[in-house]
Each structure stands twice: as C-alpha cells, then as structure tokens.
Amino acid sequence: MKQQIAASLIATGLTASAAASPVTHDPDIVDPQFPPATVELTIDSGGSQMAGHMYLANGPGPHPVVVMFHGFPGNEKNLDVAQALRRAGFNTLFFNHRGAWGSQGAYGARSNTQDAAAAIAYVRENAAVQRSNPDKVSVFGHSLGGFTALYAGAVDTSILCTVAVTPANLTLAVQSGLAKGMDIEDLQYQHPIPGLNNYSRASLYREVAADFNFFDLQNVMAGYKDRPLMIVSGTKDKAVPLDLQLPLADAAKAAGAKPFVHLVLDADHSFSWNRIAFSENVVSWMSSNCK
C-alpha cells in the first residue's frame, strides 16, 4: 500500500513526506488548553436550520478551514477525510443540506449552492470563537457535493482552495441521459430518496432540465483563473462516469487554474479499495496549497 501511495503522489506532482502522515497517525503532542474537539452546531440557510459539526484542530490557531459538502443523497460523508484534515491542522465543517438527513427545509440541487454560501458565511462569522482563520476558507465536495464545491469556489473568489471529488456537471449528465433515451417520468425515478425530504431522482432531473444554463459548471469555470483547484476522479466510477468529468478538468485547464491537478485513480465512486491513497493525495495537496 505504501508503494501505491508513493507512486500516486509522485504521479500527481506531489512528494511523499518522511513525517508521520495525518491520514494514518494521531498527533504526537496534544495542546492541553486547545485540544482537538468536536462542536455540534446548526447553520441557518433561508430560515431553515441545518445540522452539522465542526472538527476543531489541535492548538490555538487560528486554523485554516475546510467546508465539506456531501453528495446525493450523502451516504458517503467523507468524515475520514475530514478527520485527517483536522490532524493536518485544518478545522473541518460538515453539515447536512436543507432537507437532508434531518436538517430542516426542502432539498434541492440549486438550494445546495445557497446552503454552501450560508455555511461559508457561518465559518467567517464564528471564526474567533472556533479558532478559525476567516481568510483561509477552502471547500471540499464529493459527487453532487463536487458540483456544489466547484460552483461555490468559482463564484466566491475569496475561497482559498477547491477540491472536487467525482464532480457531477449536472447539465452534461442529464443531457447525456436524455440523449440516450432516459425518461424522467419513468416510475423507477419517482421514489423519494432515503435521507432526503420528499426528493427523488426525477426531482433532480427535472430541476436541472428546467435550467441547463445554471447547472452547467463550464459557465463558471473561468472563476478559477490563477486559483488552486484539485479534481479527483475514478476510472471505474459508475455513478458519475469519467467522461462526464473530463470536460470540467479541461475547462479548469483552459481557465488557467493554478495550481491545478486532476488526479485519476483506479477507483469506484467512493474510492472503496484505495481510501488511504485517495486521502493521502487530498490531504497532502491541501496541506501544500490551502494554508
């Protein structure tokens, strides 16, 4: 496994460190006054309360912050990555979007982007009491959360870094499905998704089809000019196939994102058999570029 990780790091322009990795090792020394901690919290978004928590890093800070966005519906929450980032010195915020997993309100792909803005504003407003640096806020998202992260990072140029894992360009995904004969009204798409508030796969398709312009991330990728961006993809991803992600990587290159890396691993949608390699790459890149 160590050889696999080292090879992956070298292949993406990163270097393996001789120091103990925060992905696999706890801190050697814990600050007795400001130890790592978990703060349970709620975030207001459009008048609804979203449930979440902040992993506070070791020491007084102020620490850089990573805001995490879950996917559709959010079964894979990437909290192992959030914990590793905390060990690397980041405060990490995870929350459930409106209408998801017990948070109040109605769920929606567009409202996810509004929730993202609310969560970022929350971090900045509470920076002093949460040992956070309001000027060093980055975002991380997986799947539909990758869409949310790319959108948030593009439109809010004060975001320091963006990491989009298996990001879905929703317009391209839905248009591709329709071109192949997908019927949005098919009964198989109508059932509400467990974990979401009365929202189905058909709800997502209809929302995107109603405004292809908004959900086409290529329209906002110019916002990454000279800004740090990492996209992570898997060759065996069936939920968001690689060919639906490549145009986003091409758009990032064309926009002049810098530093930019598109890491492609032999992996499925959740990096099920190479989580350590996946986490090592993400944490190493963010430690180098997002502090």
C-alpha positions, 0 to 999 in steps of 0.5 A, a space after each residue: 500500500 505504501 508503494 501505491 501511495 508513493 507512486 500516486 503522489 509522485 504521479 500527481 506532482 506531489 512528494 511523499 513526506 518522511 513525517 508521520 502522515 495525518 491520514 494514518 497517525 494521531 498527533 504526537 503532542 496534544 495542546 492541553 488548553 486547545 485540544 482537538 474537539 468536536 462542536 455540534 452546531 446548526 447553520 441557518 440557510 433561508 430560515 431553515 436550520 441545518 445540522 452539522 459539526 465542526 472538527 476543531 484542530 489541535 492548538 490555538 490557531 487560528 486554523 485554516 478551514 475546510 467546508 465539506 459538502 456531501 453528495 446525493 443523497 450523502 451516504 458517503 460523508 467523507 468524515 475520514 477525510 475530514 478527520 485527517 484534515 483536522 490532524 493536518 491542522 485544518 478545522 473541518 465543517 460538515 453539515 447536512 443540506 436543507 432537507 437532508 438527513 434531518 436538517 430542516 427545509 426542502 432539498 434541492 440541487 440549486 438550494 445546495 449552492 445557497 446552503 454552501 454560501 450560508 455555511 461559508 458565511 457561518 465559518 467567517 462569522 464564528 471564526 474567533 470563537 472556533 479558532 478559525 482563520 476567516 481568510 483561509 476558507 477552502 471547500 471540499 465536495 464529493 459527487 453532487 457535493 463536487 458540483 456544489 464545491 466547484 460552483 461555490 469556489 468559482 463564484 466566491 473568489 475569496 475561497 482559498 482552495 477547491 477540491 472536487 471529488 467525482 464532480 457531477 456537471 449536472 447539465 452534461 449528465 442529464 443531457 447525456 441521459 436524455 440523449 440516450 433515451 432516459 425518461 424522467 417520468 419513468 416510475 423507477 425515478 419517482 421514489 423519494 430518496 432515503 435521507 432526503 425530504 420528499 426528493 427523488 431522482 426525477 426531482 433532480 432531473 427535472 430541476 436541472 432540465 428546467 435550467 441547463 444554463 445554471 447547472 452547467 459548471 463550464 459557465 463558471 469555470 473561468 472563476 478559477 483563473 490563477 486559483 488552486 483547484 484539485 479534481 479527483 476522479 475514478 476510472 471505474 466510477 459508475 455513478 458519475 462516469 469519467 467522461 462526464 468529468 473530463 470536460 470540467 478538468 479541461 475547462 479548469 485547464 483552459 481557465 488557467 487554474 493554478 495550481 491545478 491537478 486532476 488526479 485519476 485513480 483506479 477507483 469506484 465512486 467512493 474510492 472503496 479499495 484505495 481510501 488511504 491513497 485517495 486521502 493521502 493525495 487530498 490531504 497532502 495537496 491541501 496541506 501544500 496549497 490551502 494554508 
